[in-house]
Amino acid sequence: MGRNALSLLAEGQDLEAFIEAIKAGNILKRLKELGYLQSFLGL
């Protein structure tokens, strides 16, 4: 753990899913599902 969304994206992990979520307009939902939202908010 301890890795945030930016580091994950920088490493290219789940990048395709991230892009697809943006395209689908469900980015916040997808971020929450992936646990990225908690990283962004520091929760």
A tleap script that builds the chain and sets N, CA, C and O, in Angstrom:
source leaprc.protein.ff14SB
mol = sequence {
  NMET GLY ARG ASN ALA LEU SER LEU LEU ALA
  GLU GLY GLN ASP LEU GLU ALA PHE ILE GLU
  ALA ILE LYS ALA GLY ASN ILE LEU LYS ARG
  LEU LYS GLU LEU GLY TYR LEU GLN SER PHE
  LEU GLY CLEU
}
set mol.1.N position { 0.846 -1.188 0.000 }
set mol.1.CA position { 0.000 0.000 0.000 }
set mol.1.C position { 0.887 1.247 0.000 }
set mol.1.O position { 2.092 1.174 -0.243 }
set mol.2.N position { 0.269 2.373 0.275 }
set mol.2.CA position { 1.035 3.601 0.354 }
set mol.2.C position { 1.247 4.280 -0.993 }
set mol.2.O position { 1.773 5.391 -1.054 }
set mol.3.N position { 0.838 3.612 -2.076 }
set mol.3.CA position { 1.004 4.223 -3.391 }
set mol.3.C position { -0.283 4.946 -3.765 }
set mol.3.O position { -1.377 4.407 -3.601 }
set mol.4.N position { -0.144 6.163 -4.264 }
set mol.4.CA position { -1.339 6.923 -4.624 }
set mol.4.C position { -1.654 6.771 -6.105 }
set mol.4.O position { -0.914 6.123 -6.845 }
set mol.5.N position { -2.747 7.367 -6.524 }
set mol.5.CA position { -3.216 7.218 -7.902 }
set mol.5.C position { -2.190 7.727 -8.900 }
set mol.5.O position { -1.985 7.117 -9.950 }
set mol.6.N position { -1.548 8.839 -8.578 }
set mol.6.CA position { -0.577 9.393 -9.510 }
set mol.6.C position { 0.592 8.455 -9.724 }
set mol.6.O position { 1.057 8.297 -10.853 }
set mol.7.N position { 1.074 7.832 -8.667 }
set mol.7.CA position { 2.188 6.896 -8.818 }
set mol.7.C position { 1.746 5.671 -9.602 }
set mol.7.O position { 2.509 5.146 -10.413 }
set mol.8.N position { 0.515 5.206 -9.368 }
set mol.8.CA position { -0.001 4.062 -10.115 }
set mol.8.C position { -0.124 4.392 -11.594 }
set mol.8.O position { 0.237 3.585 -12.451 }
set mol.9.N position { -0.636 5.582 -11.890 }
set mol.9.CA position { -0.782 5.985 -13.280 }
set mol.9.C position { 0.580 6.186 -13.925 }
set mol.9.O position { 0.772 5.851 -15.094 }
set mol.10.N position { 1.524 6.731 -13.170 }
set mol.10.CA position { 2.870 6.939 -13.687 }
set mol.10.C position { 3.506 5.612 -14.076 }
set mol.10.O position { 4.291 5.543 -15.021 }
set mol.11.N position { 3.166 4.572 -13.348 }
set mol.11.CA position { 3.688 3.240 -13.629 }
set mol.11.C position { 2.880 2.540 -14.721 }
set mol.11.O position { 3.255 1.465 -15.188 }
set mol.12.N position { 1.780 3.153 -15.120 }
set mol.12.CA position { 0.957 2.599 -16.188 }
set mol.12.C position { 0.041 1.479 -15.737 }
set mol.12.O position { -0.500 0.749 -16.567 }
set mol.13.N position { -0.140 1.334 -14.436 }
set mol.13.CA position { -1.005 0.277 -13.925 }
set mol.13.C position { -2.462 0.711 -14.015 }
set mol.13.O position { -2.842 1.779 -13.536 }
set mol.14.N position { -3.267 -0.142 -14.639 }
set mol.14.CA position { -4.697 0.105 -14.799 }
set mol.14.C position { -4.973 1.377 -15.591 }
set mol.14.O position { -6.040 1.977 -15.462 }
set mol.15.N position { -4.010 1.785 -16.408 }
set mol.15.CA position { -4.165 3.012 -17.188 }
set mol.15.C position { -5.315 2.888 -18.181 }
set mol.15.O position { -6.087 3.829 -18.365 }
set mol.16.N position { -5.427 1.729 -18.818 }
set mol.16.CA position { -6.514 1.521 -19.776 }
set mol.16.C position { -7.875 1.674 -19.105 }
set mol.16.O position { -8.770 2.321 -19.649 }
set mol.17.N position { -8.028 1.084 -17.934 }
set mol.17.CA position { -9.295 1.179 -17.211 }
set mol.17.C position { -9.572 2.623 -16.808 }
set mol.17.O position { -10.714 3.080 -16.849 }
set mol.18.N position { -8.514 3.340 -16.418 }
set mol.18.CA position { -8.642 4.743 -16.034 }
set mol.18.C position { -9.150 5.569 -17.212 }
set mol.18.O position { -10.068 6.376 -17.065 }
set mol.19.N position { -8.546 5.363 -18.380 }
set mol.19.CA position { -8.948 6.076 -19.589 }
set mol.19.C position { -10.382 5.728 -19.971 }
set mol.19.O position { -11.169 6.610 -20.314 }
set mol.20.N position { -10.717 4.453 -19.911 }
set mol.20.CA position { -12.078 4.024 -20.242 }
set mol.20.C position { -13.097 4.655 -19.298 }
set mol.20.O position { -14.194 5.021 -19.720 }
set mol.21.N position { -12.743 4.780 -18.034 }
set mol.21.CA position { -13.643 5.391 -17.058 }
set mol.21.C position { -13.897 6.855 -17.401 }
set mol.21.O position { -15.022 7.342 -17.287 }
set mol.22.N position { -12.854 7.546 -17.818 }
set mol.22.CA position { -13.004 8.945 -18.224 }
set mol.22.C position { -13.928 9.029 -19.437 }
set mol.22.O position { -14.842 9.853 -19.480 }
set mol.23.N position { -13.679 8.174 -20.412 }
set mol.23.CA position { -14.491 8.165 -21.628 }
set mol.23.C position { -15.949 7.873 -21.308 }
set mol.23.O position { -16.853 8.425 -21.937 }
set mol.24.N position { -16.174 7.012 -20.337 }
set mol.24.CA position { -17.534 6.613 -19.975 }
set mol.24.C position { -18.229 7.662 -19.115 }
set mol.24.O position { -19.440 7.592 -18.905 }
set mol.25.N position { -17.472 8.630 -18.619 }
set mol.25.CA position { -18.055 9.677 -17.798 }
set mol.25.C position { -18.307 9.233 -16.370 }
set mol.25.O position { -19.039 9.887 -15.628 }
set mol.26.N position { -17.700 8.120 -15.988 }
set mol.26.CA position { -17.904 7.578 -14.642 }
set mol.26.C position { -16.616 7.649 -13.832 }
set mol.26.O position { -16.358 6.790 -12.989 }
set mol.27.N position { -15.815 8.667 -14.088 }
set mol.27.CA position { -14.478 8.712 -13.493 }
set mol.27.C position { -14.515 8.692 -11.969 }
set mol.27.O position { -13.741 7.959 -11.353 }
set mol.28.N position { -15.386 9.470 -11.349 }
set mol.28.CA position { -15.422 9.486 -9.886 }
set mol.28.C position { -15.824 8.133 -9.325 }
set mol.28.O position { -15.265 7.669 -8.330 }
set mol.29.N position { -16.800 7.504 -9.973 }
set mol.29.CA position { -17.238 6.179 -9.533 }
set mol.29.C position { -16.094 5.182 -9.675 }
set mol.29.O position { -15.854 4.375 -8.777 }
set mol.30.N position { -15.397 5.238 -10.790 }
set mol.30.CA position { -14.288 4.320 -11.058 }
set mol.30.C position { -13.145 4.557 -10.068 }
set mol.30.O position { -12.560 3.608 -9.544 }
set mol.31.N position { -12.837 5.828 -9.818 }
set mol.31.CA position { -11.785 6.148 -8.852 }
set mol.31.C position { -12.122 5.561 -7.492 }
set mol.31.O position { -11.260 4.990 -6.824 }
set mol.32.N position { -13.369 5.702 -7.087 }
set mol.32.CA position { -13.793 5.178 -5.790 }
set mol.32.C position { -13.660 3.664 -5.767 }
set mol.32.O position { -13.172 3.094 -4.791 }
set mol.33.N position { -14.100 3.006 -6.851 }
set mol.33.CA position { -14.025 1.550 -6.930 }
set mol.33.C position { -12.584 1.064 -6.832 }
set mol.33.O position { -12.306 0.041 -6.205 }
set mol.34.N position { -11.683 1.793 -7.447 }
set mol.34.CA position { -10.275 1.392 -7.462 }
set mol.34.C position { -9.538 1.821 -6.198 }
set mol.34.O position { -8.383 1.450 -5.989 }
set mol.35.N position { -10.210 2.604 -5.357 }
set mol.35.CA position { -9.587 3.062 -4.126 }
set mol.35.C position { -8.711 4.287 -4.325 }
set mol.35.O position { -7.998 4.702 -3.411 }
set mol.36.N position { -8.764 4.873 -5.528 }
set mol.36.CA position { -7.943 6.049 -5.800 }
set mol.36.C position { -8.491 7.279 -5.097 }
set mol.36.O position { -7.734 8.135 -4.639 }
set mol.37.N position { -9.827 7.362 -5.014 }
set mol.37.CA position { -10.444 8.541 -4.422 }
set mol.37.C position { -9.970 8.730 -2.985 }
set mol.37.O position { -9.705 9.853 -2.557 }
set mol.38.N position { -9.865 7.634 -2.243 }
set mol.38.CA position { -9.377 7.711 -0.875 }
set mol.38.C position { -7.943 8.243 -0.849 }
set mol.38.O position { -7.577 8.998 0.051 }
set mol.39.N position { -7.140 7.854 -1.827 }
set mol.39.CA position { -5.766 8.335 -1.897 }
set mol.39.C position { -5.735 9.837 -2.152 }
set mol.39.O position { -4.962 10.562 -1.525 }
set mol.40.N position { -6.573 10.303 -3.071 }
set mol.40.CA position { -6.618 11.724 -3.380 }
set mol.40.C position { -7.059 12.538 -2.172 }
set mol.40.O position { -6.526 13.616 -1.909 }
set mol.41.N position { -8.042 12.011 -1.435 }
set mol.41.CA position { -8.586 12.734 -0.291 }
set mol.41.C position { -7.787 12.510 0.980 }
set mol.41.O position { -7.990 13.197 1.982 }
set mol.42.N position { -6.881 11.550 0.934 }
set mol.42.CA position { -6.064 11.263 2.104 }
set mol.42.C position { -6.823 10.523 3.185 }
set mol.42.O position { -6.480 10.630 4.363 }
set mol.43.N position { -7.850 9.773 2.807 }
set mol.43.CA position { -8.650 9.035 3.793 }
set mol.43.C position { -8.058 7.669 4.059 }
set mol.43.O position { -8.597 6.908 4.861 }
savepdb mol mol.pdb
quit
